[in-house]
Amino acid sequence: MIQVCSRCGTRWNVRDRERQLCPRCQGALLAPSAPSAPTAPASPGAEWSAAQARPGTTGVPPRLPPGYRWIAVRPGAPPPPRARRRPLGPTPRYATTPRWGLVEHFDTVDTSGAEARTGPSAAAVRTTLMATMAVLGATAAVHALRYLLLLINRSTLLHPVVAGVATWLGVAMSVAAAFLVVGSIVLLTNWLIARRGAAYAYRGQSDPRDPLRLRLGCLVPFVNLFFAPVYLLELAAVESRISTLRRPIIVWWILWAFSTVVSVFSIATSFTTDPQGIADNTVVTTIAYLMALATLLVAHRVVSGFEQAPVSRPVKRWVMVPDDNPSDTQADGESGRPVESRGQNPAA
């Protein structure tokens, strides 16, 4: 919609809203229905009115006084002069293919401390844990078979060879399971010390807990129930894996505490001599071996969670994503940024 100023003759694009005053000279704007252009500004010796600025009834625009012509003027201050571009010069030519360009430089971290890791390998830890779990399962099965023989012996006299084999096989399996459990605990302690040392060395730090303190906190009975899980949680925090490994570590902690309580109760009731007490102790011992098996199974899961990636491999991966600002786009898909300068109205 175009409106013409009756005083200065500027044509204003007022879009779809009718205005009354000219933004430049505060003159009266003609109605938007004017079919032709306005007249030019008045000279000192002549007076122009809004009626003279309107075209005649015949549709012919009014004649301008001598010395006047129509010009297009933008509103507001004049535009700044355009800066002249400097000559670019001749096109560069190369005798060979240039080797310069955009080169990506990645900060490398000194991993010599992490690579100098000493301790049992992940394969040795897994093999020992699997062997210990197999022996614990076999020992639990032997004690369950012994309990079944005790039930049969209530009504039927067992052969001395069968009774002796059941008794001594259970003792032998218990001794083997005890040795393997102790060996697994020592191996896991060495693995924990080596893993913590490598994790802290990769980040340019030293382990705040010395190896002797770690061994005492992991190998002393009943004390390790409170310190060993804390050492594991610290390791997960250093490697930025606390969100994924917190739950397995806490589950292993709870199972280990229950297994210790059941094992202590089984050892305390193993000195009974009456048949009912022996049968009850056999059941408790079977449950204790099954609890130890479950504890080692979750411990194996925790170790596997740490060994899924080496210490020198970062857990987080940074990727580029587009920065879409919803405020710059309207619902109809058009840009919401103003095309024209604020405080100025475009001339036609």
VMD Tcl script that draws the C-alpha trace (Angstrom):
set ca {
  {0.00 0.00 0.00}
  {1.54 3.36 -1.09}
  {0.77 6.73 0.49}
  {2.13 10.03 -0.81}
  {3.16 12.97 1.38}
  {1.33 16.19 0.47}
  {4.25 18.35 1.62}
  {7.47 16.67 0.46}
  {5.96 14.34 -2.13}
  {7.72 11.19 -0.85}
  {6.01 7.91 -1.62}
  {5.89 5.67 1.47}
  {5.31 1.94 1.48}
  {3.08 1.63 4.53}
  {2.27 -2.04 3.80}
  {-1.24 -2.88 4.98}
  {-1.69 -0.13 7.60}
  {-2.83 3.39 6.73}
  {-0.86 6.28 8.24}
  {-1.65 9.98 8.69}
  {1.73 11.76 9.04}
  {4.88 11.62 6.94}
  {7.85 10.14 8.88}
  {10.21 12.66 7.23}
  {8.51 16.09 7.36}
  {5.42 15.31 9.45}
  {3.19 16.38 6.55}
  {-0.24 14.92 5.84}
  {-0.25 11.68 3.87}
  {-2.75 11.32 1.06}
  {-5.25 8.51 1.02}
  {-3.94 5.17 -0.22}
  {-6.43 5.23 -3.07}
  {-4.58 8.01 -4.92}
  {-4.02 6.65 -8.45}
  {-0.98 8.71 -9.37}
  {2.16 10.25 -7.94}
  {2.31 13.47 -5.95}
  {3.85 16.73 -6.93}
  {7.32 17.90 -6.04}
  {8.12 20.27 -3.17}
  {7.00 23.85 -3.60}
  {9.37 26.57 -4.72}
  {9.79 29.78 -2.71}
  {7.57 31.69 -5.12}
  {4.77 29.16 -5.52}
  {2.39 27.45 -3.11}
  {1.36 23.84 -3.52}
  {-1.55 22.28 -1.74}
  {-2.77 18.77 -1.25}
  {-5.40 19.35 -3.91}
  {-2.76 20.41 -6.45}
  {-0.71 17.25 -5.64}
  {-3.63 15.06 -6.69}
  {-3.92 14.16 -10.35}
  {-6.65 15.69 -12.44}
  {-9.87 14.12 -13.36}
  {-8.57 13.30 -16.79}
  {-5.86 11.00 -15.36}
  {-2.95 13.16 -16.60}
  {-0.30 13.94 -13.93}
  {0.25 17.65 -13.13}
  {2.98 19.60 -14.89}
  {6.03 20.36 -12.84}
  {7.39 23.91 -12.68}
  {10.51 24.64 -14.66}
  {13.66 23.40 -12.99}
  {11.99 20.51 -11.09}
  {12.11 16.79 -11.80}
  {11.03 13.59 -10.07}
  {13.74 11.81 -8.09}
  {13.70 8.67 -5.88}
  {14.90 9.37 -2.36}
  {15.39 6.76 0.35}
  {14.18 7.64 3.85}
  {16.53 8.52 6.63}
  {20.21 9.38 6.37}
  {22.06 8.89 3.10}
  {23.76 5.51 2.72}
  {27.48 5.32 3.47}
  {29.74 5.35 0.46}
  {30.70 1.99 -0.86}
  {34.25 0.93 -0.26}
  {36.19 0.32 -3.41}
  {37.54 -3.18 -3.74}
  {41.25 -3.51 -4.10}
  {42.50 -5.23 -7.20}
  {43.02 -8.92 -6.61}
  {46.09 -9.10 -8.76}
  {47.08 -11.92 -11.04}
  {45.83 -15.46 -10.49}
  {48.42 -17.48 -8.51}
  {50.01 -20.34 -10.35}
  {51.97 -23.23 -8.88}
  {54.41 -25.51 -10.56}
  {53.39 -28.39 -8.28}
  {50.33 -29.27 -6.21}
  {50.28 -27.07 -3.08}
  {50.57 -28.91 0.21}
  {49.17 -26.16 2.39}
  {45.57 -26.12 3.57}
  {43.42 -26.77 6.62}
  {45.20 -29.22 8.88}
  {43.58 -30.69 11.98}
  {45.80 -30.78 15.02}
  {44.78 -33.13 17.83}
  {46.16 -32.83 21.32}
  {47.84 -36.08 22.20}
  {48.08 -37.23 25.76}
  {51.19 -38.92 26.97}
  {50.09 -42.50 27.56}
  {53.48 -43.84 28.53}
  {52.37 -44.09 32.15}
  {49.20 -45.94 31.20}
  {51.05 -48.34 28.90}
  {53.55 -49.20 31.64}
  {50.86 -51.02 33.54}
  {52.09 -53.90 35.63}
  {49.80 -56.50 37.07}
  {47.70 -59.48 36.06}
  {46.17 -59.35 32.62}
  {42.45 -59.32 32.03}
  {42.60 -62.83 30.56}
  {44.31 -64.19 33.68}
  {41.70 -62.57 35.93}
  {38.83 -63.97 33.87}
  {40.35 -67.46 33.76}
  {40.91 -67.53 37.53}
  {37.40 -66.29 38.25}
  {35.85 -68.84 35.88}
  {37.84 -71.69 37.46}
  {36.89 -70.56 40.97}
  {33.21 -70.30 40.03}
  {33.32 -73.81 38.53}
  {34.85 -75.25 41.70}
  {32.34 -73.41 43.89}
  {29.46 -74.77 41.83}
  {30.86 -78.31 42.01}
  {31.38 -77.99 45.78}
  {27.78 -76.80 46.25}
  {26.60 -79.79 44.19}
  {28.67 -82.20 46.31}
  {27.22 -80.80 49.53}
  {23.70 -81.02 48.09}
  {24.39 -84.69 47.24}
  {25.72 -85.22 50.76}
  {22.51 -83.80 52.20}
  {20.51 -86.18 50.00}
  {22.58 -89.11 51.33}
  {21.88 -87.94 54.87}
  {18.17 -88.07 54.15}
  {18.52 -91.58 52.74}
  {20.60 -92.67 55.73}
  {17.69 -91.93 58.06}
  {15.92 -95.09 56.88}
  {18.62 -97.06 55.02}
  {22.16 -97.82 56.13}
  {24.66 -96.54 53.57}
  {27.66 -98.52 52.38}
  {30.84 -97.42 54.18}
  {32.58 -96.67 50.86}
  {29.71 -94.42 49.69}
  {29.62 -92.61 53.02}
  {33.40 -92.16 53.06}
  {33.54 -90.89 49.48}
  {30.73 -88.42 50.11}
  {32.40 -87.13 53.27}
  {35.98 -86.82 52.02}
  {34.98 -85.56 48.59}
  {33.11 -82.72 50.25}
  {36.16 -81.93 52.40}
  {38.53 -81.99 49.39}
  {36.24 -79.78 47.33}
  {35.87 -77.36 50.22}
  {39.67 -77.06 50.61}
  {40.11 -76.52 46.86}
  {37.35 -73.90 46.82}
  {38.92 -72.09 49.79}
  {42.35 -71.94 48.09}
  {40.83 -70.71 44.82}
  {38.76 -68.05 46.58}
  {41.83 -66.72 48.39}
  {43.81 -66.77 45.14}
  {41.02 -64.92 43.34}
  {40.92 -62.24 46.03}
  {44.69 -61.73 45.81}
  {44.57 -61.60 42.01}
  {41.70 -59.11 42.05}
  {43.63 -56.96 44.52}
  {46.68 -56.89 42.23}
  {44.43 -56.07 39.28}
  {42.82 -53.21 41.21}
  {46.19 -51.72 42.20}
  {47.51 -51.91 38.62}
  {44.31 -50.49 37.13}
  {44.22 -47.56 39.57}
  {47.89 -46.79 38.92}
  {47.35 -46.80 35.15}
  {44.19 -44.66 35.38}
  {45.83 -42.00 37.55}
  {49.05 -42.03 35.48}
  {47.09 -41.48 32.28}
  {45.69 -38.27 33.76}
  {49.08 -37.11 34.97}
  {48.41 -37.85 38.63}
  {49.56 -40.33 41.21}
  {47.30 -42.68 43.13}
  {46.46 -41.00 46.45}
  {46.38 -44.45 48.12}
  {49.66 -46.34 48.28}
  {49.74 -50.07 47.33}
  {50.23 -51.20 50.93}
  {47.10 -49.40 52.03}
  {45.19 -50.89 49.12}
  {46.36 -54.41 49.97}
  {45.42 -54.03 53.61}
  {42.00 -52.68 52.68}
  {41.35 -55.56 50.26}
  {42.95 -58.58 51.97}
  {42.22 -58.14 55.69}
  {39.02 -60.07 56.49}
  {35.96 -58.02 57.45}
  {37.92 -54.83 56.79}
  {37.75 -55.41 53.05}
  {33.95 -55.32 53.24}
  {34.15 -51.56 53.84}
  {37.20 -50.46 51.84}
  {37.40 -52.62 48.71}
  {34.11 -51.37 47.21}
  {35.13 -47.79 47.95}
  {38.38 -48.32 46.03}
  {36.40 -49.65 43.08}
  {34.03 -46.67 43.12}
  {37.01 -44.31 43.14}
  {38.45 -46.12 40.12}
  {35.14 -45.85 38.26}
  {35.00 -42.12 39.02}
  {38.54 -41.57 37.74}
  {37.75 -43.40 34.49}
  {34.39 -41.56 34.12}
  {32.47 -44.86 34.30}
  {30.62 -44.22 37.54}
  {27.23 -43.95 35.82}
  {27.49 -47.42 34.26}
  {29.42 -49.29 36.95}
  {27.90 -47.93 40.15}
  {25.02 -50.40 40.15}
  {27.12 -53.57 39.50}
  {29.60 -52.53 42.20}
  {26.84 -51.93 44.76}
  {25.16 -55.27 43.91}
  {28.51 -57.04 44.29}
  {29.03 -55.26 47.62}
  {25.67 -56.45 48.97}
  {26.19 -60.02 47.78}
  {29.65 -60.10 49.28}
  {28.32 -58.93 52.66}
  {25.57 -61.59 52.68}
  {28.01 -64.27 51.54}
  {30.38 -63.38 54.37}
  {27.61 -63.60 56.96}
  {26.40 -66.99 55.67}
  {29.96 -68.35 55.49}
  {30.71 -67.28 59.07}
  {27.48 -68.91 60.27}
  {28.35 -72.10 58.35}
  {31.81 -72.28 59.94}
  {30.39 -71.59 63.42}
  {27.84 -74.46 63.12}
  {30.25 -76.97 61.56}
  {31.44 -78.34 64.96}
  {28.11 -79.95 65.83}
  {27.97 -83.76 66.23}
  {24.25 -84.62 66.29}
  {22.68 -85.82 63.01}
  {20.17 -82.96 62.76}
  {22.90 -80.36 63.36}
  {25.10 -81.98 60.67}
  {22.21 -81.90 58.20}
  {21.45 -78.25 58.99}
  {25.11 -77.31 58.61}
  {25.21 -79.09 55.25}
  {22.30 -76.98 54.01}
  {23.86 -73.76 55.28}
  {27.20 -74.70 53.69}
  {25.50 -75.35 50.35}
  {23.84 -71.94 50.49}
  {27.17 -70.33 51.44}
  {28.88 -71.80 48.36}
  {26.03 -70.67 46.13}
  {26.26 -67.14 47.58}
  {30.01 -67.12 46.96}
  {29.37 -68.25 43.40}
  {26.92 -65.39 42.83}
  {29.39 -62.92 44.36}
  {32.19 -63.99 42.04}
  {29.84 -63.90 39.09}
  {28.99 -60.24 39.75}
  {32.68 -59.51 40.40}
  {33.46 -60.96 36.99}
  {30.85 -58.61 35.50}
  {32.46 -55.63 37.23}
  {35.92 -56.54 35.93}
  {34.54 -57.01 32.43}
  {32.91 -53.58 32.65}
  {36.29 -52.00 33.39}
  {38.15 -54.04 30.78}
  {35.72 -53.21 27.95}
  {37.94 -50.25 27.08}
  {41.56 -49.58 28.01}
  {42.51 -46.73 30.27}
  {43.96 -44.71 27.40}
  {40.70 -44.71 25.43}
  {38.36 -41.83 26.37}
  {34.81 -42.76 27.34}
  {33.19 -39.58 25.98}
  {33.08 -38.82 22.27}
  {32.48 -35.22 21.19}
  {30.55 -34.71 17.95}
  {29.35 -31.59 16.13}
  {25.61 -30.89 16.11}
  {23.77 -28.08 14.27}
  {22.88 -25.09 16.42}
  {19.27 -24.59 15.39}
  {17.80 -21.49 17.02}
  {14.00 -21.83 16.97}
  {13.61 -18.09 17.58}
  {14.99 -17.31 14.11}
  {12.30 -19.27 12.29}
  {8.56 -18.69 12.40}
  {5.86 -21.32 12.21}
  {5.31 -20.73 8.49}
  {8.96 -21.43 7.71}
  {9.94 -17.79 7.04}
  {12.74 -16.05 8.82}
  {11.70 -14.02 11.82}
  {14.64 -11.60 11.64}
  {13.79 -8.01 10.60}
  {14.75 -7.27 7.00}
  {14.67 -3.48 7.43}
  {16.39 -1.26 9.95}
  {14.52 -0.41 13.09}
  {12.94 3.04 13.31}
  {12.91 3.56 9.54}
  {10.12 3.07 7.02}
  {10.89 1.96 3.47}
  {10.09 4.31 0.66}
  {8.44 3.04 -2.46}
}
mol new
graphics top color blue
foreach p $ca { graphics top sphere $p radius 0.5 }
foreach p [lrange $ca 0 end-1] q [lrange $ca 1 end] { graphics top cylinder $p $q radius 0.2 }
display resetview
